[in-house]
Amino acid sequence: MIALNGQRFGFDINHFAKRLLVEGLHQIDQTLNYCEDIKPLEEKRRGTLPWLA
């Protein structure tokens, strides 16, 4: 980060948080990226645990 006076500040950020910032995503948006992978798991769960549907 660079302040208005030109002073630079460094900071550590984990890979996941950096990806969200760079891609302009929220954590829910990130989850929705895996929607196609989640659907079959949800369908299987409905078959074995229907009371959780």
N, C-alpha and C positions, 0 to 999 in steps of 0.2 A: 504494500500500500504506500502511496506517496502523498504526503501532506501538501497543503497549498504552498508552504514555504520550501518545498523540495526535499524535505527530510523523508527518508525511506524507513519503513517499518516492515519487518518480516514476521511471519507467523506460520506455524505448522497447521496443516489441515489434512484430515484423513482422506483417503482416495474416494470413498463414497460421497462425502460432503462436497468435495471438489467437483465430482462428476455432476451432482445436482446443480451446483452453481453454474458450471460451464454450460450445461444443457438447458438451464432455466427451468428445472423441474422441481416439483414438490415431492415429498416421499410417496404420496398417493399416486402421482403421475408415474413415478418409477415403478410402482407395483403394477399399474395398468399396462406397462410395457410387457409384462409377463402374463397377460390375460389368457393368451392362447395356450400357455403351459399350465395354467391354473385350472382351466375349465374341465379337462379330463379328470383331474384329481377331485374336484368338487362333485362331479357326476358319480365317481366311484364312491365317494363318501356318502352321498345321498342313498346309494344302493345298500350300503352296509350299516349306516347310522341314520335312518330316515327321520328320526325325531330331532335331528340337528338341522334339518332343512329350513 
